[in-house]
């Protein structure tokens, strides 16, 4: 038994095995990435496939006679007189005129339900804006009822027995007649982007929830960013290294791992029950999300401060800067990109959070768009949860539509984080 | 333990640490603790700073042991010695840069203008405005060349208006020998300069505050020979206006730029004297061993 003569012989003998292992490891890595991409694309395909139709809505054109004796018998044209008129009656009248063959009360009710219950309000708004049209007959587009919308979008099987369908044969016949007359059109669904929540899917929108999310995030940002940065700066630059600061550090790290619903419970107990703040308010939501995002921001900010080279601090101290001048003139500007990135990631987390907000009542059904941080409101993820819970078929696509909007916000925020980091990153 | 620990050690724990380090010294160098008393003239006829019985601890480690030394006006004093001998530590005590290090403790007296710089009434910011510092690695701020130099005068309020600031910047850059190279690029980042230029920028930044003493901690160790030569020339010129204390690993450099030399060895100040005398006729065995290259 002899040793190989040269080191290269030993190395060469093992080379093939090494390369094999390396190739194997690479294949594993590629497989992991491919699997991830597949799941991501399944997610996107299913959400977009389900949701893109939510951005369109079926509208029906009605021929409405704006009867002056109905709307404004005395011809004053005053807004409060116009507001008191029976527009629902006008819409119904117009439908009856279009389908004179419908006679029984039950059939009439079915006929009325082909257009959205919001049609009368839209007509009212139109008349108030255009009082000169009173007395004329106008062509007025109103949103179709959500069932008709689903029918037009092909989500109903016409071949099922009538008793198993929500839409009956005569309704289908009316819609077909309207289609033949060119009175049915699919339009961009502005209601979805401008309205608050509603029990009627065709009138439900995400604007209320988006405003709520915005107000909540503003409160969170205004509280969490300064608090988080100040905490990080103090702990990193000023605090003495002793067991108290160690304890604080450990606890901050632990807080980052606390389930978010616990913060919701805390908010309910402290802000609502003890302090007496209103339920469902973005202010309370923002406070709760502040507690939740603070550890993230503090940890990211401390990491950013740590990454500033000590030579910069020495340079500043060396020319006689005070500690605060050193921090504010030199360390903070260099750490800012990292802090901003951490903050935006924390904000993105807060934007997608629903569990703690359920605890403080932001899960209520709220129709009005909130006007301030004290108004009751909901947020996008909770709105998605509410819609996903609704029985109407039309809410399925709206749920996915709202998810798309939320994802768009999240992607925008993350892109902003990347952009800021690239823009402010400095070399030294 | 056969040797005596010097006075000035007040805590039992530190005493043990000191004994241990001294123990290893004795083994490795075969020089008794008693033989490490400072030789040479520590006094200077016209002192700028006077250090008496200075002791420095890093936690339990006794880094500087009973050092007495004067730093004269308008002289360049070089501090040499093997790595870890405490020369940088001593230098950083002179403008209290060691304050930023956790667990660093300094006792003794360091007088400047009749005030103990470690005394209660001493303001660190004021001290550092009087005692500037240049570091081992060039560390310009990631700002423009102009801002680098203007920063010190600005925070201290040395200039009333923009013209004053500009004048200070120009004078400082001229004194640092950098003006001709950067006068057209004042708005460019200081970090974009070459290593030697960056170090001269740092010197300009230090002298822009018009300090009385400039401390230099191995200012040329990261530079090539040409940049080093420029800095050495500069140090000689700066002596006219400032007192300079320089720590260096290069004995040639110490010989070239300094008038006095202090040799440190494992926390002790072994020998002080005029540079000529220390390099040509060292009085202490350790100094001789070091400058003849027997260790270090």
Boltz contact constraints between the chains, C-beta under 6 A:
constraints:
  - contact:
      token1: [A, 241]
      token2: [B, 102]
      max_distance: 6.0
  - contact:
      token1: [A, 311]
      token2: [B, 137]
      max_distance: 6.0
  - contact:
      token1: [A, 311]
      token2: [B, 139]
      max_distance: 6.0
  - contact:
      token1: [A, 314]
      token2: [B, 135]
      max_distance: 6.0
  - contact:
      token1: [A, 315]
      token2: [B, 139]
      max_distance: 6.0
  - contact:
      token1: [A, 318]
      token2: [B, 133]
      max_distance: 6.0
  - contact:
      token1: [A, 319]
      token2: [B, 152]
      max_distance: 6.0
  - contact:
      token1: [A, 319]
      token2: [B, 209]
      max_distance: 6.0
  - contact:
      token1: [A, 320]
      token2: [B, 125]
      max_distance: 6.0
  - contact:
      token1: [A, 320]
      token2: [B, 128]
      max_distance: 6.0
  - contact:
      token1: [A, 320]
      token2: [B, 129]
      max_distance: 6.0
  - contact:
      token1: [A, 321]
      token2: [B, 155]
      max_distance: 6.0
  - contact:
      token1: [A, 322]
      token2: [B, 125]
      max_distance: 6.0
  - contact:
      token1: [A, 325]
      token2: [B, 155]
      max_distance: 6.0
  - contact:
      token1: [A, 426]
      token2: [B, 142]
      max_distance: 6.0
  - contact:
      token1: [A, 428]
      token2: [B, 142]
      max_distance: 6.0
  - contact:
      token1: [A, 428]
      token2: [B, 191]
      max_distance: 6.0
